Amino acid sequence: MTLALFVDITLNSLVLGGVFLIVAIGLNIIYGLSRVMNLAHGSLYAIGAYAGYTLVTQKIPFFVAILIAPLIVGVVGLVLERTIIAPMRKRSMIYTLILTYGLMFALDGLIKYTWGNEPRFMAMPAFMRETMPILGTHYPVFRLVTLLITAAVMAALMLFLGKTKTGITLRAAATIPEMVSCLGINMTHVHIGAFVLGCCLAGIAGVIAGPLTTIDPLMGHGMLISSFVVIVIGGLGSLRGAVIAALLIGVVQTLAEFFITDLAMVIVYMLMAVILAFRPRGLLGEGKFE
Amino acid sequence: MKKTALAVFSVWMIVMMGAALPAAAADPVKIGVLVPLTGIVAQGGLEMKMGIEMAALEKKTVLGRPIELVVEDTQLKPDVAVSKAEKLVFNDNCKALIGVFSSGVGLAIAKNIDKLNVPFLTTHVMTTEFYGMHPLVFRCGQLANDQTAVGNVKGIVDRPDLKDRKYYVIVHDYAWGHDAGKRFIDLAKQNNIKIVNEDFDRAPTSTKDWSSYISKIKASGADGIYIAFITNVIPIFAKQAADFGLTKTAKIVSAAAPGPMELEEGGEACYGIFGASDWSWDVNTPVSDKWEMEFWNKYKTIPSDAAVHSYVGMMNLLNAIEKAKSTEAKAIADALRGISFDGPYGTVRISAFDNCARNDAVLTETMAAPANPYGAKVVMKVLKTYKAEELGPPEK
């Protein structure tokens, strides 16, 4: 393997893993804090991509669109949480599971109705359409920008959850919700905040994945499955586990597509099965939210 | 008294028969239309439906009866398509089935044709397995894989900018893709075209991120790429290949025509895709131009090959029912064998030898479109026309 090829594969793995990571962490936060397994998360990711596409088509700069589109998805999430999810929260998880499954199809239908069936290509700023020479290969600038955005999002999220009062409250609410409630913190606000934050993360991932892979109404389905694989491997509720799992899946899928094309996805699921056989709660899962 | 009663009864019978005749004449001839209206090729399915509908509207009646189209969504899933086909035949009483995108779906229906017992005419299945498959199974539409491979190999050999390149072959991982890849490689080797990977790559149809495959192509040193992807995916691959700068050095040759709506979205990134196809709106004949404008005026959609194939297939099917003077399965099938229709891409004849169409085709390259009534930015420019006899296969 040449150095250029090694660089190509490494960067491809990081970019793919980065998108998986943002989506999976959003899903993980929603589950960890509000105990909702949101099967409509992939569709919210798609709405993020379409919102970004629409903004860019309206001549709004890409870097502004990447800020606005997640907020739009956050608002959609807020409406869904208040009108559909919240009334079901006190029931068994199976209710929200079925509910969000139906919601996924409703949102997919809404996307098709609004934007049509054909794939959409998001325009990028001119400098991002170029390639950059790196250690013997020419790599798309946009993909490198995607890596930087992923790193920035993760850093901001870690700071938010680790250093701010709200973030610390959210983490505490995930571990000992009764105690947090006794301290006078409104748990409904925590649930809303978690759901909206998770949706915003799906929106960010959608905007950066749009130019990466093109946008289509069902783009969220594959991403939802990959995110679940990340969460299961990383450990339900574990953010650090999700980071490790996302990078692992990115590397394994990229290498498998390169060397054993026909079995790429089979290898990913086999990896999941092996990890679960030895660590049933995933790599870092402890059955609670960190 | 008896005579009077007989006379009254006779008059009553005549009146009743008279009343019944128009009712029978008004019974529509039902045709089952199987197209994918959800999933990754939903746009193509919609265009197929438009083409079929246009033919039915143009014909208005068949055997003096109105034509009724019963449309079902195959969801691009073989099992769903078979269920829908059974519903169309046994529940809706359709006299023939038309449409179908994907060889996997087409083969599933064809394997159930004895049970269905109606003529099945596909407008989009390209696998060579359809040649002479069953007396009730026909293809009239998109070129078959062997015909496309002949057109593409001829195109590569004829064009200096394509000829001396090393080709990397990558296909979608299902029946059609495998068949298309194999056909091209076999023919390319016979014509001294260099192939980098004879054991070609098979990518899942769910692939969204092509970066791994593109890295592989870059690493192989290939400066030509032969792709056999579902039409809507072609511009997606081309766009990502352009992102990586691959298309600055490598030319893409495609086993299927890209969808025009997706080409529009891909824009400049989709320039420079070569491929043999039946038709493009750049075909400038009076019949083609007239059809394009009628299609545009009706649907306000760029005329696509998916629509035109389906239109031609439907015209051949309706003409066969007229010729058969019956809606009986065997009679329609007999009439379909050898029938031909002069349409937007010339004479399209269904061979009596193997039940599959023979027609002229064109080699095209995608590039910036000249001013056109459809507002299209990308055109599949016609570079060359091939006669049906050149594309084969032989009919003996």
Interface residues (C-beta under 8 A of the other chain):
Chain A: T2 A4 L5 D8 I9 N12 V15 L16 K112 G116 N117 E118 P119 R120 F121 R129 T131 T137 H138 Y139 P140 F142 R143 L212 T213 T214 D216 L218 M219 G222 Q253 T254 E257 F258 T261 D262 A264 M265
Chain B: G39 I40 A42 Q43 L46 D173 D201 R202 A203 P204 S206 K208 D209 S211 S212 Y213 S215 K216 K218 A219 N232 P235 I236 K239 Q240 D243 F244 G245 G259 M261 E262 E265 G266 G267 A269
